[in-house]
Amino acid sequence: MISYLLRAGTLAAALTVVAGVQAAEPYRLGYLVDGSGPQQTTIRPALDAFRFFIDGVNQRGGINGRRVELEVRDVQSDTQRSLDAVQDLARAKVIGLLGLAATNTHAGVYAAANRLKLPVLGGYPVNIPLVLPPARANAFGVGQELTLAGIVGGHFARQVSPQGKTTVCVAFEVPGSILSCNKINEKAKELGFANVQIITVPITQRDFRAVVDKIVALNPEVVTDCLGQGHVAALLPTLAASGYGGIFLSMDTGVDNATLRDATPAGSKLTVYSYGRFIAGDDGQGEQVTALRAALKQARIEELTSSWSGGWTLGLVVSDALRRCAGDCGPAEFQAALEGVDLDAGGLTGTRIKLSPDDHYGPSAYRLYRFDSQQRTFAPVGDWVAISGKGEILPK
């Protein structure tokens, strides 16, 4: 009888444990995205990649026996919609916010979330300087920070045009884009370009004929940009049709190489380069590159873009933090866990992803690609260029 009761008690305890695992609360995270606004083609693909990664995590049993649940809000790159979404997601009891839309929304989102003590991890494609050291409470980034991307862009401008004297950068009329172009031009001037110019356009711009007329009049050796996917797709054919025969150096803010390839007409006089923080096309090798390519193949997605690499990397960072998130894992614990992220990106970029209590962004690395107009393919040029969160290009 005693033996039976022991067995019954053991069974009851086991059933209680199983029920507890099944009833475990999910890790609930918010995600802000431009899903239907002016930047949707640039910003939404990274969310798709992140979801892809998290779906795989959940299919394998989640993290610490808990599913990862995503609350997505389409903010359309509108500041008020973004602020409303922060409040809504706080009421939904998320432990942190991810993603973000165009840079005009970022500062407000970080401030509103900080008042609610919600950590924000800005994802791909772009982050703003709030994520850079010195670390600010609840402000993290794992996308392409526009100050650093600008400095590297100026470095690459000199690399692709060793004797160049004039460079022109085309920017959105939003703070982050203008900031990045200014950083490109500052670095280019430091490296010997005598004439640096910036041309700004509304975020809704689609007709670039007047912009191209200004570029042709300046006749720069190098044209750079900080634009979205649809904008580059409209700008490049117009620039090629003008007869301009210089260099177009595209910052990959979600502007994948396929967009550049399709927007560059055969026989164009343009020499096209791109650069970005995450791999694209046939580039890259490593554990995570292999896993991502396998996932894309299974989903019948033909081309690896930087958006897939960036979104997948965000998944790696979030998963790494959640595995170490203490106790019930509320916002404070999630912030502390993010500050301990230190992982090998598995070939998706040229540095480790390393966050700390003093640095919520860490070092990053950028790679230059050149378009072969005959083969219609991009190939990497040289090694990764690493840069610290303080803007110092690091030795190889």
HELIX and SHEET records of a PDB file:
HELIX    1   1 ILE A    2  GLN A   22  1                                  21    
HELIX    2   2 GLN A   40  GLN A   59  1                                  20    
HELIX    3   3 THR A   79  ARG A   91  1                                  13    
HELIX    4   4 THR A  103  THR A  105  5                                   3    
HELIX    5   5 HIS A  106  ARG A  115  1                                  10    
HELIX    6   6 PRO A  129  VAL A  131  5                                   3    
HELIX    7   7 LEU A  146  VAL A  160  1                                  15    
HELIX    8   8 PRO A  175  GLU A  190  1                                  16    
HELIX    9   9 ARG A  209  LEU A  218  1                                  10    
HELIX   10  10 GLN A  229  ALA A  241  1                                  13    
HELIX   11  11 ASN A  257  ALA A  263  1                                   7    
HELIX   12  12 GLU A  287  GLN A  298  1                                  12    
HELIX   13  13 SER A  306  ARG A  323  1                                  18    
HELIX   14  14 PRO A  331  LEU A  338  1                                   8    
SHEET    1   A 5 VAL A  68  ASP A  74  0                                        
SHEET    2   A 5 TYR A  27  VAL A  33  1                                        
SHEET    3   A 5 LEU A  97  GLY A  99  1                                        
SHEET    4   A 5 VAL A 120  GLY A 122  1                                        
SHEET    5   A 5 ALA A 139  GLY A 141  1                                        
SHEET    1   B 2 VAL A 126  ASN A 127  0                                        
SHEET    2   B 2 GLN A 144  GLU A 145  1                                        
SHEET    1   C 7 ASN A 195  VAL A 201  0                                        
SHEET    2   C 7 THR A 166  PHE A 172  1                                        
SHEET    3   C 7 VAL A 222  CYS A 226  1                                        
SHEET    4   C 7 ILE A 247  MET A 251  1                                        
SHEET    5   C 7 THR A 271  GLY A 276  1                                        
SHEET    6   C 7 SER A 364  ASP A 372 -1                                        
SHEET    7   C 7 THR A 377  ILE A 387 -1                                        
SHEET    1   D 2 ASP A 342  LEU A 343  0                                        
SHEET    2   D 2 ILE A 353  LYS A 354 -1                                        
END                                                                             
